[in-house]
Amino acid sequence: MISRSPHWGDDRVIYRSADGTLPTISAAMTDMEQPDAFRRVAAGRAAFRTVDLLDLLTLLDRIAAPVEAEDA
């Protein structure tokens, strides 16, 4: 790990990859932070967190929304 800091509104971990680049990954995808309450209660039985599914729904709604003439 190189550093951990907020990037793009998310807590990110920066690390050095095998090819020398410095990619970032969400800290939530690592074991660097304590699991949230949902993950503790689900104990590995749920494939997705509720908050992530709601975020996905918002993104899909944006994609499906018709483009207005003034937005184009």
ZAKE-255126 format. One record per atom (N, C-alpha, C, O): residue number from 1; residue in three letters; x, y, z. Coordinates in pm, whole numbers, plus 50000, padded with zeros to 5 digits. Layout:
REM ZAKE-255126
node nr=NUM&rest=ALA&x=X&y=Y&z=Z $
...
//
This chain:
REM ZAKE-255126
node nr=1&rest=MET&x=50085&y=49883&z=50000 $
node nr=1&rest=MET&x=50000&y=50000&z=50000 $
node nr=1&rest=MET&x=50089&y=50123&z=50000 $
node nr=1&rest=MET&x=50187&y=50131&z=50074 $
node nr=2&rest=ILE&x=50054&y=50219&z=49916 $
node nr=2&rest=ILE&x=50126&y=50345&z=49909 $
node nr=2&rest=ILE&x=50059&y=50448&z=49999 $
node nr=2&rest=ILE&x=50125&y=50510&z=50082 $
node nr=3&rest=SER&x=49928&y=50464&z=49983 $
node nr=3&rest=SER&x=49855&y=50559&z=50068 $
node nr=3&rest=SER&x=49706&y=50526&z=50066 $
node nr=3&rest=SER&x=49658&y=50442&z=49990 $
node nr=4&rest=ARG&x=49635&y=50595&z=50153 $
node nr=4&rest=ARG&x=49490&y=50581&z=50161 $
node nr=4&rest=ARG&x=49433&y=50721&z=50177 $
node nr=4&rest=ARG&x=49470&y=50794&z=50270 $
node nr=5&rest=SER&x=49344&y=50760&z=50087 $
node nr=5&rest=SER&x=49288&y=50895&z=50092 $
node nr=5&rest=SER&x=49159&y=50900&z=50010 $
node nr=5&rest=SER&x=49132&y=50809&z=49931 $
node nr=6&rest=PRO&x=49080&y=51005&z=50029 $
node nr=6&rest=PRO&x=48956&y=51017&z=49951 $
node nr=6&rest=PRO&x=48986&y=51057&z=49806 $
node nr=6&rest=PRO&x=49063&y=51149&z=49780 $
node nr=7&rest=HIS&x=48924&y=50986&z=49714 $
node nr=7&rest=HIS&x=48933&y=51015&z=49571 $
node nr=7&rest=HIS&x=48795&y=50994&z=49513 $
node nr=7&rest=HIS&x=48732&y=50891&z=49537 $
node nr=8&rest=TRP&x=48747&y=51089&z=49436 $
node nr=8&rest=TRP&x=48619&y=51077&z=49368 $
node nr=8&rest=TRP&x=48505&y=51047&z=49465 $
node nr=8&rest=TRP&x=48413&y=50972&z=49431 $
node nr=9&rest=GLY&x=48512&y=51104&z=49585 $
node nr=9&rest=GLY&x=48405&y=51086&z=49682 $
node nr=9&rest=GLY&x=48406&y=50951&z=49751 $
node nr=9&rest=GLY&x=48307&y=50913&z=49814 $
node nr=10&rest=ASP&x=48514&y=50877&z=49740 $
node nr=10&rest=ASP&x=48524&y=50744&z=49798 $
node nr=10&rest=ASP&x=48657&y=50732&z=49870 $
node nr=10&rest=ASP&x=48757&y=50791&z=49827 $
node nr=11&rest=ASP&x=48661&y=50656&z=49978 $
node nr=11&rest=ASP&x=48785&y=50628&z=50048 $
node nr=11&rest=ASP&x=48862&y=50527&z=49965 $
node nr=11&rest=ASP&x=48816&y=50414&z=49947 $
node nr=12&rest=ARG&x=48979&y=50567&z=49913 $
node nr=12&rest=ARG&x=49054&y=50484&z=49820 $
node nr=12&rest=ARG&x=49190&y=50444&z=49876 $
node nr=12&rest=ARG&x=49249&y=50517&z=49956 $
node nr=13&rest=VAL&x=49237&y=50327&z=49835 $
node nr=13&rest=VAL&x=49370&y=50278&z=49868 $
node nr=13&rest=VAL&x=49452&y=50281&z=49740 $
node nr=13&rest=VAL&x=49409&y=50230&z=49637 $
node nr=14&rest=ILE&x=49571&y=50340&z=49748 $
node nr=14&rest=ILE&x=49662&y=50344&z=49634 $
node nr=14&rest=ILE&x=49772&y=50242&z=49661 $
node nr=14&rest=ILE&x=49832&y=50241&z=49769 $
node nr=15&rest=TYR&x=49799&y=50158&z=49563 $
node nr=15&rest=TYR&x=49901&y=50055&z=49581 $
node nr=15&rest=TYR&x=49987&y=50044&z=49455 $
node nr=15&rest=TYR&x=49945&y=50087&z=49347 $
node nr=16&rest=ARG&x=50105&y=49987&z=49467 $
node nr=16&rest=ARG&x=50193&y=49967&z=49352 $
node nr=16&rest=ARG&x=50167&y=49827&z=49296 $
node nr=16&rest=ARG&x=50178&y=49727&z=49367 $
node nr=17&rest=SER&x=50131&y=49822&z=49169 $
node nr=17&rest=SER&x=50104&y=49692&z=49105 $
node nr=17&rest=SER&x=50235&y=49630&z=49056 $
node nr=17&rest=SER&x=50341&y=49692&z=49063 $
node nr=18&rest=ALA&x=50226&y=49509&z=49006 $
node nr=18&rest=ALA&x=50344&y=49436&z=48959 $
node nr=18&rest=ALA&x=50415&y=49508&z=48844 $
node nr=18&rest=ALA&x=50537&y=49497&z=48830 $
node nr=19&rest=ASP&x=50338&y=49582&z=48762 $
node nr=19&rest=ASP&x=50400&y=49653&z=48650 $
node nr=19&rest=ASP&x=50449&y=49793&z=48686 $
node nr=19&rest=ASP&x=50494&y=49868&z=48600 $
node nr=20&rest=GLY&x=50439&y=49830&z=48816 $
node nr=20&rest=GLY&x=50491&y=49958&z=48863 $
node nr=20&rest=GLY&x=50391&y=50072&z=48862 $
node nr=20&rest=GLY&x=50423&y=50181&z=48909 $
node nr=21&rest=THR&x=50271&y=50050&z=48808 $
node nr=21&rest=THR&x=50170&y=50156&z=48809 $
node nr=21&rest=THR&x=50110&y=50170&z=48949 $
node nr=21&rest=THR&x=50129&y=50083&z=49034 $
node nr=22&rest=LEU&x=50038&y=50280&z=48970 $
node nr=22&rest=LEU&x=49977&y=50307&z=49100 $
node nr=22&rest=LEU&x=49825&y=50310&z=49088 $
node nr=22&rest=LEU&x=49766&y=50418&z=49091 $
node nr=23&rest=PRO&x=49761&y=50195&z=49076 $
node nr=23&rest=PRO&x=49614&y=50192&z=49069 $
node nr=23&rest=PRO&x=49551&y=50219&z=49205 $
node nr=23&rest=PRO&x=49618&y=50211&z=49309 $
node nr=24&rest=THR&x=49423&y=50253&z=49204 $
node nr=24&rest=THR&x=49349&y=50272&z=49329 $
node nr=24&rest=THR&x=49233&y=50173&z=49333 $
node nr=24&rest=THR&x=49183&y=50128&z=49230 $
node nr=25&rest=ILE&x=49192&y=50143&z=49454 $
node nr=25&rest=ILE&x=49078&y=50055&z=49476 $
node nr=25&rest=ILE&x=49002&y=50109&z=49596 $
node nr=25&rest=ILE&x=49062&y=50166&z=49687 $
node nr=26&rest=SER&x=48873&y=50092&z=49598 $
node nr=26&rest=SER&x=48792&y=50136&z=49711 $
node nr=26&rest=SER&x=48838&y=50063&z=49837 $
node nr=26&rest=SER&x=48856&y=49941&z=49835 $
node nr=27&rest=ALA&x=48857&y=50137&z=49945 $
node nr=27&rest=ALA&x=48898&y=50076&z=50072 $
node nr=27&rest=ALA&x=48794&y=49975&z=50119 $
node nr=27&rest=ALA&x=48828&y=49880&z=50190 $
node nr=28&rest=ALA&x=48668&y=49995&z=50081 $
node nr=28&rest=ALA&x=48562&y=49902&z=50120 $
node nr=28&rest=ALA&x=48582&y=49764&z=50057 $
node nr=28&rest=ALA&x=48528&y=49665&z=50106 $
node nr=29&rest=MET&x=48659&y=49757&z=49948 $
node nr=29&rest=MET&x=48684&y=49630&z=49880 $
node nr=29&rest=MET&x=48805&y=49557&z=49940 $
node nr=29&rest=MET&x=48842&y=49449&z=49892 $
node nr=30&rest=THR&x=48865&y=49614&z=50043 $
node nr=30&rest=THR&x=48983&y=49554&z=50105 $
node nr=30&rest=THR&x=48951&y=49513&z=50248 $
node nr=30&rest=THR&x=48838&y=49531&z=50295 $
node nr=31&rest=ASP&x=49049&y=49458&z=50316 $
node nr=31&rest=ASP&x=49032&y=49425&z=50457 $
node nr=31&rest=ASP&x=49091&y=49534&z=50547 $
node nr=31&rest=ASP&x=49119&y=49510&z=50664 $
node nr=32&rest=MET&x=49111&y=49654&z=50491 $
node nr=32&rest=MET&x=49173&y=49763&z=50566 $
node nr=32&rest=MET&x=49077&y=49835&z=50660 $
node nr=32&rest=MET&x=49122&y=49905&z=50751 $
node nr=33&rest=GLU&x=48949&y=49821&z=50640 $
node nr=33&rest=GLU&x=48854&y=49886&z=50730 $
node nr=33&rest=GLU&x=48760&y=49783&z=50789 $
node nr=33&rest=GLU&x=48742&y=49674&z=50735 $
node nr=34&rest=GLN&x=48702&y=49819&z=50901 $
node nr=34&rest=GLN&x=48609&y=49729&z=50969 $
node nr=34&rest=GLN&x=48486&y=49707&z=50880 $
node nr=34&rest=GLN&x=48441&y=49801&z=50815 $
node nr=35&rest=PRO&x=48432&y=49587&z=50877 $
node nr=35&rest=PRO&x=48311&y=49565&z=50798 $
node nr=35&rest=PRO&x=48194&y=49647&z=50853 $
node nr=35&rest=PRO&x=48181&y=49665&z=50974 $
node nr=36&rest=ASP&x=48110&y=49695&z=50762 $
node nr=36&rest=ASP&x=47994&y=49772&z=50808 $
node nr=36&rest=ASP&x=47893&y=49678&z=50875 $
node nr=36&rest=ASP&x=47906&y=49556&z=50871 $
node nr=37&rest=ALA&x=47793&y=49738&z=50938 $
node nr=37&rest=ALA&x=47696&y=49661&z=51016 $
node nr=37&rest=ALA&x=47626&y=49555&z=50931 $
node nr=37&rest=ALA&x=47602&y=49444&z=50978 $
node nr=38&rest=PHE&x=47593&y=49589&z=50807 $
node nr=38&rest=PHE&x=47525&y=49493&z=50720 $
node nr=38&rest=PHE&x=47610&y=49368&z=50699 $
node nr=38&rest=PHE&x=47561&y=49256&z=50709 $
node nr=39&rest=ARG&x=47738&y=49388&z=50671 $
node nr=39&rest=ARG&x=47825&y=49273&z=50646 $
node nr=39&rest=ARG&x=47843&y=49187&z=50771 $
node nr=39&rest=ARG&x=47853&y=49065&z=50761 $
node nr=40&rest=ARG&x=47847&y=49251&z=50888 $
node nr=40&rest=ARG&x=47859&y=49173&z=51011 $
node nr=40&rest=ARG&x=47735&y=49086&z=51031 $
node nr=40&rest=ARG&x=47746&y=48969&z=51067 $
node nr=41&rest=VAL&x=47617&y=49144&z=51009 $
node nr=41&rest=VAL&x=47492&y=49070&z=51030 $
node nr=41&rest=VAL&x=47474&y=48964&z=50921 $
node nr=41&rest=VAL&x=47432&y=48852&z=50951 $
node nr=42&rest=ALA&x=47505&y=48997&z=50797 $
node nr=42&rest=ALA&x=47488&y=48903&z=50686 $
node nr=42&rest=ALA&x=47585&y=48786&z=50696 $
node nr=42&rest=ALA&x=47557&y=48676&z=50647 $
node nr=43&rest=ALA&x=47699&y=48808&z=50758 $
node nr=43&rest=ALA&x=47800&y=48703&z=50779 $
node nr=43&rest=ALA&x=47831&y=48625&z=50651 $
node nr=43&rest=ALA&x=47843&y=48502&z=50654 $
node nr=44&rest=GLY&x=47844&y=48697&z=50539 $
node nr=44&rest=GLY&x=47881&y=48633&z=50414 $
node nr=44&rest=GLY&x=47766&y=48571&z=50337 $
node nr=44&rest=GLY&x=47789&y=48512&z=50231 $
node nr=45&rest=ARG&x=47644&y=48584&z=50385 $
node nr=45&rest=ARG&x=47530&y=48521&z=50318 $
node nr=45&rest=ARG&x=47472&y=48608&z=50207 $
node nr=45&rest=ARG&x=47393&y=48558&z=50126 $
node nr=46&rest=ALA&x=47507&y=48736&z=50202 $
node nr=46&rest=ALA&x=47452&y=48825&z=50100 $
node nr=46&rest=ALA&x=47560&y=48861&z=49998 $
node nr=46&rest=ALA&x=47673&y=48893&z=50035 $
node nr=47&rest=ALA&x=47525&y=48855&z=49871 $
node nr=47&rest=ALA&x=47622&y=48886&z=49766 $
node nr=47&rest=ALA&x=47644&y=49036&z=49751 $
node nr=47&rest=ALA&x=47752&y=49077&z=49709 $
node nr=48&rest=PHE&x=47543&y=49117&z=49784 $
node nr=48&rest=PHE&x=47552&y=49262&z=49764 $
node nr=48&rest=PHE&x=47503&y=49335&z=49888 $
node nr=48&rest=PHE&x=47415&y=49286&z=49960 $
node nr=49&rest=ARG&x=47561&y=49453&z=49913 $
node nr=49&rest=ARG&x=47511&y=49538&z=50020 $
node nr=49&rest=ARG&x=47394&y=49620&z=49967 $
node nr=49&rest=ARG&x=47389&y=49654&z=49848 $
node nr=50&rest=THR&x=47300&y=49651&z=50054 $
node nr=50&rest=THR&x=47183&y=49729&z=50015 $
node nr=50&rest=THR&x=47223&y=49862&z=49955 $
node nr=50&rest=THR&x=47169&y=49902&z=49852 $
node nr=51&rest=VAL&x=47316&y=49932&z=50017 $
node nr=51&rest=VAL&x=47358&y=50063&z=49968 $
node nr=51&rest=VAL&x=47416&y=50053&z=49827 $
node nr=51&rest=VAL&x=47395&y=50143&z=49745 $
node nr=52&rest=ASP&x=47489&y=49946&z=49797 $
node nr=52&rest=ASP&x=47545&y=49928&z=49663 $
node nr=52&rest=ASP&x=47435&y=49901&z=49561 $
node nr=52&rest=ASP&x=47443&y=49950&z=49448 $
node nr=53&rest=LEU&x=47334&y=49824&z=49598 $
node nr=53&rest=LEU&x=47222&y=49799&z=49508 $
node nr=53&rest=LEU&x=47142&y=49926&z=49481 $
node nr=53&rest=LEU&x=47096&y=49948&z=49369 $
node nr=54&rest=LEU&x=47126&y=50009&z=49582 $
node nr=54&rest=LEU&x=47056&y=50137&z=49563 $
node nr=54&rest=LEU&x=47136&y=50229&z=49472 $
node nr=54&rest=LEU&x=47078&y=50299&z=49388 $
node nr=55&rest=ASP&x=47268&y=50231&z=49487 $
node nr=55&rest=ASP&x=47353&y=50310&z=49398 $
node nr=55&rest=ASP&x=47341&y=50260&z=49254 $
node nr=55&rest=ASP&x=47335&y=50339&z=49161 $
node nr=56&rest=LEU&x=47339&y=50128&z=49237 $
node nr=56&rest=LEU&x=47323&y=50070&z=49105 $
node nr=56&rest=LEU&x=47190&y=50110&z=49043 $
node nr=56&rest=LEU&x=47183&y=50144&z=48925 $
node nr=57&rest=LEU&x=47085&y=50107&z=49122 $
node nr=57&rest=LEU&x=46953&y=50148&z=49073 $
node nr=57&rest=LEU&x=46954&y=50293&z=49025 $
node nr=57&rest=LEU&x=46898&y=50324&z=48920 $
node nr=58&rest=THR&x=47018&y=50381&z=49101 $
node nr=58&rest=THR&x=47029&y=50521&z=49061 $
node nr=58&rest=THR&x=47102&y=50535&z=48929 $
node nr=58&rest=THR&x=47059&y=50610&z=48841 $
node nr=59&rest=LEU&x=47212&y=50464&z=48913 $
node nr=59&rest=LEU&x=47288&y=50469&z=48788 $
node nr=59&rest=LEU&x=47206&y=50416&z=48671 $
node nr=59&rest=LEU&x=47208&y=50474&z=48562 $
node nr=60&rest=LEU&x=47135&y=50306&z=48691 $
node nr=60&rest=LEU&x=47053&y=50250&z=48584 $
node nr=60&rest=LEU&x=46939&y=50344&z=48546 $
node nr=60&rest=LEU&x=46904&y=50355&z=48429 $
node nr=61&rest=ASP&x=46881&y=50412&z=48644 $
node nr=61&rest=ASP&x=46776&y=50510&z=48616 $
node nr=61&rest=ASP&x=46831&y=50624&z=48531 $
node nr=61&rest=ASP&x=46764&y=50672&z=48439 $
node nr=62&rest=ARG&x=46953&y=50669&z=48561 $
node nr=62&rest=ARG&x=47015&y=50776&z=48482 $
node nr=62&rest=ARG&x=47040&y=50731&z=48339 $
node nr=62&rest=ARG&x=47018&y=50807&z=48244 $
node nr=63&rest=ILE&x=47086&y=50608&z=48323 $
node nr=63&rest=ILE&x=47114&y=50556&z=48190 $
node nr=63&rest=ILE&x=46985&y=50543&z=48110 $
node nr=63&rest=ILE&x=46983&y=50572&z=47990 $
node nr=64&rest=ALA&x=46879&y=50499&z=48175 $
node nr=64&rest=ALA&x=46752&y=50474&z=48106 $
node nr=64&rest=ALA&x=46672&y=50601&z=48080 $
node nr=64&rest=ALA&x=46580&y=50600&z=47999 $
node nr=65&rest=ALA&x=46705&y=50710&z=48147 $
node nr=65&rest=ALA&x=46629&y=50834&z=48131 $
node nr=65&rest=ALA&x=46647&y=50887&z=47989 $
node nr=65&rest=ALA&x=46758&y=50885&z=47935 $
node nr=66&rest=PRO&x=46538&y=50933&z=47927 $
node nr=66&rest=PRO&x=46550&y=50988&z=47792 $
node nr=66&rest=PRO&x=46633&y=51116&z=47793 $
node nr=66&rest=PRO&x=46628&y=51194&z=47888 $
node nr=67&rest=VAL&x=46708&y=51136&z=47687 $
node nr=67&rest=VAL&x=46791&y=51255&z=47675 $
node nr=67&rest=VAL&x=46704&y=51367&z=47619 $
node nr=67&rest=VAL&x=46643&y=51352&z=47513 $
node nr=68&rest=GLU&x=46697&y=51478&z=47690 $
node nr=68&rest=GLU&x=46621&y=51594&z=47643 $
node nr=68&rest=GLU&x=46701&y=51665&z=47534 $
node nr=68&rest=GLU&x=46824&y=51654&z=47531 $
node nr=69&rest=ALA&x=46634&y=51737&z=47446 $
node nr=69&rest=ALA&x=46700&y=51807&z=47336 $
node nr=69&rest=ALA&x=46803&y=51906&z=47387 $
node nr=69&rest=ALA&x=46909&y=51921&z=47326 $
node nr=70&rest=GLU&x=46774&y=51973&z=47498 $
node nr=70&rest=GLU&x=46869&y=52072&z=47551 $
node nr=70&rest=GLU&x=46988&y=52006&z=47619 $
node nr=70&rest=GLU&x=47091&y=52071&z=47638 $
node nr=71&rest=ASP&x=46977&y=51878&z=47657 $
node nr=71&rest=ASP&x=47088&y=51807&z=47720 $
node nr=71&rest=ASP&x=47188&y=51754&z=47617 $
node nr=71&rest=ASP&x=47303&y=51728&z=47650 $
node nr=72&rest=ALA&x=47144&y=51739&z=47494 $
node nr=72&rest=ALA&x=47228&y=51678&z=47391 $
node nr=72&rest=ALA&x=47336&y=51770&z=47344 $
node nr=72&rest=ALA&x=47416&y=51734&z=47257 $
//
